[in-house]
Structure formats: structure tokens, C-alpha cells
Amino acid sequence: MDFIEKIGDTIIIKGKEAADKAKEVAEIANLRSQISTCEEVIKKNYMEIGKKYLELYGDMPEEPFEKQCRAIRNAQTGVEALQERIKEIKGI
């Protein structure tokens, strides 16, 4: 009987350890999800700041932003030209 009790105690201990581990894994997953949400908020706001800066100062950016503002403006011009070409091809 002592042997069976030891096996039972071992099963209970292992089960508790597994449950604790499952809770830990779930909590970590939840925290990582929250981190991801926070990072998305940061990214969105960075983009909004950049867009607003470009709208307000894109024609006269400060030196550290000249290259990026010029690259965005060039890309925007490229998009417009490509869209016009699509319209030409479609006969619009």
C-alpha cells in the first residue's frame, strides 16, 4: 500500500507542476500579447508623427530629415506616375 501511496503522491505533485507550468506559459503568452499591442501603438504613433511632420515641414525639412522627406516625396511622385500609366493602359 505504501508503494501505491507514493505513486499517487508523485502523480499529484507532477500534476501540480504541470498545472503550474501551464499557468506560467499562459501568463507569458498573455504578457507577450500585451507587449505586441503596446508595440503596435508605438509604431502607429511614430507613423502619425512622421506623417504630420512631412505634411507640415516636408517642403523645408530640418537637416536630419531631408533624405527621408525627399525619398517619400519621390516615392509619392512615382506612385502617381504609375497610377496614371495604369489609367492609360485601361483607357480611362
C-alpha angles and dihedrals in degrees: 000000000000090000093053091049090052091051090048091050091048091051091050092049093047090046091052091047090050091048091049090049091049090051090049092050091048092049092049090049090050092049092048089051090052090048090052091051091050091049090051090052090050092048093047092050093046088054092048091050091049093047092049091047090052092048093050103034106013093111092051108022123175115257099264090056101041096096095049094044091050091048091051093047091049091049091049090052089049092051091051092050092048092048090051090051090052089052090050092051091049090046094240 
